[in-house]
Amino acid sequence: MALQRLSRGGHIVLAQKKPATWLIVPPEQAHYGAPPVDWWLDDLLREQEPHYYLALLSAARFWGSAHYAYQQLRS
């Protein structure tokens, strides 16, 4: 019940359903609905798969405005 109440209030958001993983939303990030992805994504993925590879591309890079998209390997 407490998680539902906090979720309705916008204080936490569900990052992943199984297993349930919740993110605390700081007041200064409340208007975005969640903290920035680069604050929490590495911690979430490291717990699931220690040697993961993730590439995030912006829409501009995806649609060809940049010749080489930036990629970073995290291991």
N, C-alpha and C positions, 0 to 999 in steps of 0.2 A: 504494500500500500504506500509505503514511504517513497519508493522509486517512482510509482505512478504520479504521486503528488508533486515530486520534484520535477518530473518530466513535463507535466502540464504547466508548471510554473516557468519552464524554460531554463531551469538551473542545471539540468543534465540532459544529455542526448544519447541515444543508443548508437554505438559505433558498430556493433556486430551482434547478431542474434544468438548464434550458437558457437561457443559459450557466450552468454550475455556479458557484454563489455560496455560499460557506461563511461562517458566523458563528462567531466565537470566543466560547465561553461562559466568562465569568469565574467563578472558584470560588464567589463569593458568590451567583451566579445559577444554579448547577448544579442545585439542587433544583427549580427551575422548568423546566429543560430548555433554556432559551434566554434571551438578554437581553430586556429589555422592548422591545416593538414600537416605541415612540417613540424608542428609541435608534438604530435602524438602518433603519427603513422609508423615511424621507425620502431617505437616501443611495441606497438600492436603486432607488427609483422615479425619482429625478432622473437617474440614469445611463441608464435605459431610455427615459423620456419626460420631457423637461425641463419641459413645461407640463402636469403632471398635476393632477387633482382627486381628492381622496380624502375620504370621509366615513366615520368610524367611529362607530357608534352602540352604546351599551350595550344589553343585553337589556331592561333596565327602560324605557329610552326607546323602544325598538322596540315594546314591548307596551303603551305608552300611559300610563306613570306620570309622564311629563313632557310638558307641552303643546308645548314647543318644544325640539327636539333641537339641541344645539350643533354647529355646523359651522364649519370653518376652511378658508379657501382658501389653498393654497400654490402659488405660481407662481415 
